Amino acid sequence: MRQEVFMAGMGGQGVLLAGQLLAQAALEAGLELSWFPLYSPEVRGGRATCTLVIADGEVGSPVVGRPQGMILMDGIAVANHLGRIHSNGLAVINTSLASGEVNRDDIKLVAIAGTDIAAQVGSERAANMALLGAYVQVSGVVELRVVEQALYRVLPKRHHDYIPTNIAALQRGAQLAEEQLR
Amino acid sequence: MPKRQLITGNEAAAEGAIAGGCRYFFGYPITPQNKIPEYMSEHLPPIGGVYVQAESEVAAINMLYGAASTGAWAMTTSSSPGISLMQEGLSYMIGAELPCVLVDMVRGGPGLGNIAPAQSDYWLATRGAGHGDGRCLTFAPASVQEIYDLTGEAFPIAQKYRNPVMILADAVLAGMREPCVLRERRDPPEEKPPWAVGGDQTGRQRNIVNSLWTDPLVMEEVNLRIQRRYQQAAQNELRWTEHGAGKPEILVCAYGVSARICQTAIEHAAEAGVACRLIRPISLFPFPSQIIAHWAQKVKKVLVVELSLGQFIEDVRLAVEGVCPVEFFGRTGGMLVTPEEVAERIVAMA
């Protein structure tokens, strides 16, 4: 098993956190993994990306040219990156901030209005969790509850108050993805 | 099974150093390695260590000279432009036969460049160390675990050869998170080396730490002694890994993050019917020339992959000695190559 997921968005949307959370979940599921971020030097408003490779053996390259999975948090991320997703890949797009229309018919597309859903469950800042929930549900890379539990290790204690909101967003994203593909 | 923790390459370098016996850190902030001094500032003082944020890289390397003179196990870390600034002090440390450990988390250059990953400090690391005939013993990890292990091992190696040791990594490895097994922290030896300076009540002959030798005959003798240590290092410290199965058509040579990329690339190439051997030197100086020479005689061509416009390739060419063509593939300025691109190049060469 080897799964690659590339995540991209605007600085502040929690792209790196979503990646770290899935990485921690993979670790706790006993898998091998490699996560690396690339972002611009701006404190806010720059572009942020990360790549996560999860495997049940040696990871090999942490760098992936044509990833099997993508989580794209806004329209710029879709415009910049969707073109290089692997055929038959899984793309989860935040349709609150991007059009759900894409020019790839060889991929599995999950459209999640992440920012709106997150606002409904408590905070629009949990949009990253809504999209991550959708990705985890469809890819099956780890169980969603492992991701939920990993929040306790990834978030600093002072932010543990937000964990229920994050879990609600993860679950809502997962549920919508399931309904969409049914 | 020992507990695996998800940590960054920067954290691995810092904790690896502490576990290996480092108790003195001097540095100046620069991205993408700021997590190292941050970690040291938090973790060294509680165990009786010393963390100093210097006023510049020039100050940091000279503080390192002072600490190393007393036999302290000390380090500094930086990224490309900062390592450039340290060259004079490094040369002085080599001349004074002082051990220390440096980590260079390489970023795009030349000049101030950017904060993206690069491998364009290969010459700086393996040929650099300022003026004179000295060099840094240089090791290039390719994973978070290896950064942790090598940075710790670098301290006794530096002491053994009385020479600076450079850990050469890059912005991908610095920021990357991977599972890492941590060991118990080890204290540096209590007994100071016989050459160290410091108050002494035993009446032994006084030690002098110095790189100024006005008599050329003496200066030459110092150089020859340093070179003999490099020759010993070439006997004892050569490290590399090999990947790939079957009788290879192409030998791929890469180090650090590029070698990780090539590891997947040669799998893609094998699926396309081209068998490769990947040699990943871990020690860059001393350089594992023999294993490259060995495989070069058995393949049609050699491909060198690096994140620069061709630095590491010079050592590979010296090893290959013209027995087969050596080709180059790389990007620079902070751009990455992908396994897919490398695989396409391999298939096109075969």
Boltz contact constraints between the chains, C-beta under 6 A:
constraints:
  - contact:
      token1: [A, 23]
      token2: [B, 177]
      max_distance: 6.0
  - contact:
      token1: [A, 24]
      token2: [B, 6]
      max_distance: 6.0
  - contact:
      token1: [A, 27]
      token2: [B, 6]
      max_distance: 6.0
  - contact:
      token1: [A, 27]
      token2: [B, 179]
      max_distance: 6.0
  - contact:
      token1: [A, 34]
      token2: [B, 178]
      max_distance: 6.0
  - contact:
      token1: [A, 35]
      token2: [B, 177]
      max_distance: 6.0
  - contact:
      token1: [A, 36]
      token2: [B, 172]
      max_distance: 6.0
  - contact:
      token1: [A, 36]
      token2: [B, 175]
      max_distance: 6.0
  - contact:
      token1: [A, 36]
      token2: [B, 176]
      max_distance: 6.0
  - contact:
      token1: [A, 37]
      token2: [B, 175]
      max_distance: 6.0
  - contact:
      token1: [A, 41]
      token2: [B, 115]
      max_distance: 6.0
  - contact:
      token1: [A, 60]
      token2: [B, 263]
      max_distance: 6.0
  - contact:
      token1: [A, 60]
      token2: [B, 264]
      max_distance: 6.0
  - contact:
      token1: [A, 61]
      token2: [B, 260]
      max_distance: 6.0
  - contact:
      token1: [A, 61]
      token2: [B, 261]
      max_distance: 6.0
  - contact:
      token1: [A, 61]
      token2: [B, 264]
      max_distance: 6.0
  - contact:
      token1: [A, 61]
      token2: [B, 339]
      max_distance: 6.0
  - contact:
      token1: [A, 62]
      token2: [B, 260]
      max_distance: 6.0
  - contact:
      token1: [A, 63]
      token2: [B, 261]
      max_distance: 6.0
  - contact:
      token1: [A, 63]
      token2: [B, 336]
      max_distance: 6.0
  - contact:
      token1: [A, 63]
      token2: [B, 338]
      max_distance: 6.0
  - contact:
      token1: [A, 65]
      token2: [B, 338]
      max_distance: 6.0
  - contact:
      token1: [A, 65]
      token2: [B, 340]
      max_distance: 6.0
  - contact:
      token1: [A, 66]
      token2: [B, 340]
      max_distance: 6.0
